[in-house]
Amino acid sequence: MKKELKDWFVPWLMTAREYNTSILDHAWAHPEHARMMLNENPIQPSEKIVQAVADAVRNGNRYPDSMRGLREKIGKMYDLGPDNVAICNGSSDTIDTMMRVFLQPGDEIIMSNPTFGLFPVRAELCGAKVVQIPLREGDLQYDVEGMLNAITERTKLILIINPNNPSGVFINDDDLIRFCETGIPLCIDEAYGAYTPGRPTKAPLIKKYPHVFLSVTLSKAHGFAGIRFGFVLGTEEMIRAFNTVFLPWNVSLMSAAAAEAIMDNPEEVEAKVKHNNRWMDRFYEELKKLGLNPYPAHGNYMLVDATMTGKTTEEILQAARDMQGVLLKKISPIHGKTGYFRVTPGSDEECERFMKFIREYFG
């Protein structure tokens, strides 16, 4: 008796959620629309980055090595050695790999709700159970007690994004330590750390807590969303586990060359951060004037609570597109309330269009 094709698939494939990227098809097809929905950096790579990539292409017929020099450079930034660093194809590569390192079918991972949507998707594709604990009402801080109380014998991984996405809120240091003290593998995602240079990284925690690892990406402040580069920081044992699961040559010569070039030119990142933070301050002030509730931004995104207006999230996003050609991020209801949305600064011209939209629509 022949089986249907779907019957050959692993059973958890059919019930796993999808991370939908269809908005990118629309954005590329409509360049006139302001791309303020996916935490992209609006500033293109400098000529130094372009030239580094072009030079690397000349050796594109060769397989990459282990890139020890680049790992040494990254390690020194965190007072770590090269064997404490695993490089990868953006943090999405880390997200997928961490699930396969720690989770078997039936195991559990604890994270917040809401969170970055790729985490639950990749966990479910390992047959794991995703345990999501709602953020606290009001301040949208992690519900630390709720997450700790959700730990069971099946809990094999905990996720803390710092600052959280989409709320933009940092976890308190004392609360973070409580998660470290559980002894359960803990991912601290620092995708947006470069936007707050005065706030120290949590990398030193891995020296005391060997089950803790950090995920870092250059997709945000560095502007490498399409170039694809990230890295994991952990103990040597942790890094060996990740490298066992990472595909060989998961980082191309071109993306590695771009990463090294921008690390050698920190002023490029500083300029991008300055542009982002300047507009975040302006957005915050204007949204507050209009009676909305924007959450203070610590990355390149701002969560906005517009529930008090009676407008649904879908209505707000459609109006932004129709009135000013601005694409905003859809946020699912939080604590049962619709009317939340997220915005990422674009170019100066795009940011002005967003400002015009909120004044006309909410004013």
Buried (B, 14 or more C-beta within 10 A) or exposed (E): EEEEEEEEEEEBEEEBBEBEEEBBEEBEEEEEBBBBBBBBBBBEBBEBBEBBBEEBEEEEEEEBEEBEEBBBBBBEEBEBEBBBBBBBBBBBBBBBBBBBBBBEEEBBBBBBBBBBBBBBBBBBBBBBBBBBBBBBEEEBBBBBEBBBEBBEEBBBBBBBBBBBBBBBBBBEEEBBBBBBEBEBBBBBBBBBBBBBEEEEBBBEBBEEBBBBBBBBBBBBBBBBBEBBBBBBBBBEEBBEBBBEBBEEEBBBBBBBBBBBBBBEBEEBBEEBBEBBBEBBEBBBEBBEEBEBBBBBBBBBBBBBBBBEBEBBBEBBBEBBBEEBBBBBBBBEEBEEBBBBBBBBBBBEEBBBBBBEBBEEBBE
